[in-house]
């Protein structure tokens, strides 16, 4: 599983200890992007919707498109704009407006219907899972059961998209689900407090990876039988 480490990581000397790591750079906090581009193995560009939601700010999606377009090329990719608690119709509108094709990944909010998840998996090679609504709190029994059911539904249809778990590295890494990638700001937030080299902390987190198991009576790795 790929671990995307969120920025900004202060100071710059600490950032550069993560050379050749995978990074998450948010449009809402992008001051270090040029430094990250020099050292990253790959970059996930986040749309900043979480910051907009928590701070009550209106998003600037045209600005996001202009910022991310020249940066997108394989292996880099971006999260398609989404509206947290915005409803399915609002998400579909933003997906239709996305101008950069498969270099973007839409978000399935975990409180949305499974029919919506299957719709996305039928249309996109990579999708993101976002904790929302009744499944906002990471790691609860309810949250875990929802993930079990989500992968079971994908397995029943024989769908195997690349699934990225947003902002849940600890739980995605130690869990039982076949995520392709995850992200968090753990290093950025905690390396000073832990008095740990930022790069050393990232490498330690990278070593923890899920061992996918049977979920919801369907083995996602084998698909529907």
Secondary structure, 3 states (H helix, E strand, C coil): CEEEEECCCCCHHHHHCCCCCEEEEECCECCCHHHHHHHCCEEEEECCHHHHHHHCCCCCHHHHHHHHHCCCCCCCEEECCCCCCCCHHHHHHHHHHCCCHHHEEEEEECCCCHHHHHHHHHHCCEEEEECCHHHCCCCCHHHHHHHHHHHHHHHHCCCCCEEEECCCHHHHHHCCCCCCEEEECHHHHHHHHHCCCHHHHHHHHHCCCCCCCCECCECCCCCCC
